[in-house]
């Protein structure tokens, strides 16, 4: 199917991208990396960035964020993501651990240790 689409799209600005159980037809310049570049230009001061994906179409995003964010590939295969997990269940466990860490940090900030008089 992708080969047929490639032939049909050869003289256009479109391309067919094989994903995880999908085939995506898009403008060659339109990808998740381009979108995140635009978002970063609107909010250059944004702090923590996290991108999680399981598809070939997520690789543009991982490449764009290289070194600037936590990028996580779900499932096997080579990837530009910094980290990888094996399953969606591991993603949930990872996100839950981030929430616990953030809550712990917030408590430290909101309730600093009390000094003890000597």
SULPE-V313861 format. One record per run of one state. SS is the DSSP state (alpha for helix, beta for strand, coil for the rest). FROM is the first residue (numbers start at 1). LEN is the number of residues. If there is no record, write none. Layout:
# SULPE-V313861
{{SS FROM LEN} {SS FROM LEN}}
This chain:
# SULPE-V313861
{{coil 1 1} {alpha 2 8} {coil 10 4} {beta 14 5} {coil 19 4} {beta 23 5} {coil 28 4} {alpha 32 11} {coil 43 7} {beta 50 4} {coil 54 2} {alpha 56 9} {coil 65 5} {beta 70 5} {coil 75 8} {beta 83 3} {coil 86 2} {alpha 88 23} {coil 111 8}}
